[in-house]
Amino acid sequence: MAQPSNFGDDALGHLDALYATARRLTRNPAEAEDLVQDTYVKAFRHQRRFRPGTNLRAWLFAILHNTFLNDIRRRKGSPVEAVDDAAPGAADRQPAPGPTPEDALVAEATAAEIDAALAALPEPYREAVWLRDVQELSYAEIAGVLQVPAGTVMSRIARGRRLLHDRLHHIRASAIRTADPGVKAKGT
């Protein structure tokens, strides 16, 4: 017979994922720890608002994201730049068969290259790509966490992946030029 769910144990089971996301948001280990701690304080204080049977992970990510944004707003104003919604009909398009060029490049890239490329993305794109591709949240869950329409989430992920691809390509080309100074980059 299954044991009844314990909110505290279930919530703490997401600690590593929340910390990884907090590190991506803050880019500072100490601030990330503070952000995760604030997230858990709020989650435990308001656990009665959580509806059992819904996605606890997405709920915790929403608290984390809102806490991060509120901290930034308190310090210096809103960090989120305006990003257009997805083009009409974008959700209806079928993906191309096989791996995309972006997927192929990411598969070949080292973890350090991916980290550097991801860190260089503008925040709205970095968050959306991170939540989708690393934390594996659904578009609807990401929309709830970021408090934006699902179309905006899809747009940010598509644009973020394209920017990530471009940055990875640049990083890898720079590494090749550094390793072999006789190699010229495309277009030079």
Residue pairs with C-beta under 8 A, 6 or more apart in sequence:
5 52
7 44
7 47
7 50
7 56
8 44
10 56
11 40
11 43
11 44
11 47
11 56
11 60
12 40
14 56
14 57
14 60
15 36
15 40
17 57
17 135
18 36
18 39
18 60
18 61
18 64
19 32
19 33
19 36
20 134
20 135
21 61
21 64
21 130
21 131
21 135
22 31
22 32
22 33
22 35
22 36
22 39
22 64
22 68
23 29
23 32
24 118
24 119
24 126
24 127
24 130
25 32
25 35
25 64
25 65
25 68
25 123
25 127
26 32
26 35
26 68
27 119
35 64
35 67
35 68
35 71
36 64
38 67
39 60
39 63
39 64
39 67
42 63
42 67
43 50
43 59
43 60
43 63
50 56
50 59
55 141
57 135
57 137
57 141
58 137
58 141
58 144
58 145
61 131
61 135
61 137
61 141
61 145
62 144
62 145
62 147
64 145
65 127
65 145
65 146
65 147
66 147
69 78
69 79
69 80
72 78
72 79
73 79
79 123
80 123
80 124
81 122
81 123
81 124
83 124
83 125
83 152
83 155
83 156
83 159
84 155
85 149
85 151
85 152
85 155
86 151
86 152
86 154
86 155
86 158
87 155
90 151
90 154
90 155
90 158
91 151
91 154
99 107
101 165
102 161
102 162
102 164
102 165
105 165
105 168
105 169
105 172
106 114
106 164
106 165
106 168
108 172
109 117
109 168
109 171
109 172
113 168
113 171
113 172
113 175
114 164
114 168
116 167
116 171
117 164
117 167
117 168
117 171
118 126
118 129
118 130
118 164
119 126
120 167
121 129
121 160
121 163
121 164
121 167
122 163
124 156
124 160
125 156
125 157
125 159
125 160
125 163
125 164
126 160
127 146
127 156
128 142
128 146
128 153
128 156
128 157
128 160
129 156
129 157
129 160
129 161
129 164
131 137
131 141
131 142
131 145
131 146
132 139
132 142
132 153
132 157
133 157
133 161
137 145
139 150
139 153
139 154
139 157
140 150
142 153
142 157
143 149
143 150
143 152
143 153
146 152
146 153
148 156
173 185
173 186
176 183
177 183
177 184
177 185
